[in-house]
Amino acid sequence: MKVKMMLILVLAAILLTVSLAQAEKLLCISTQGLKGEKTVSSCLATGERFAIVDQYGLAKILSPEEVELTRPFNPKLFESKAFGVKYYKLAGEIDYCAETESGR
């Protein structure tokens, strides 16, 4: 059982690494019916949870620590419209090249 779980985790990690070059979306998993009426930041302020989902449907649920660590490196991500899982196709792709205010 432990070996199976390790193999699944390793496979998931490999797939996640390979898919980083592909399109990923930030989706709200707390309120699945969001259709862009709120921003990601406003949702996070009310305790909503988010996940990064790749084109294969593999999801990485973000912890509060991961959100706070990501915020200084990609602040524009949190200004974007929030979409729930139900409206996956409408959500914009994550821009990993977004610059911070300091121009880096």
Secondary structure, 3 states (H helix, E strand, C coil): CHHHHHHHHHHHHHHHHHHCCCCEEEEECCCCCCEEEEEHHHHHHCCCCEEEEECCCCEEECCHHHHHHHCCCCHHHHHCEEEEHHHHHHCCECCCCCCCCCCC
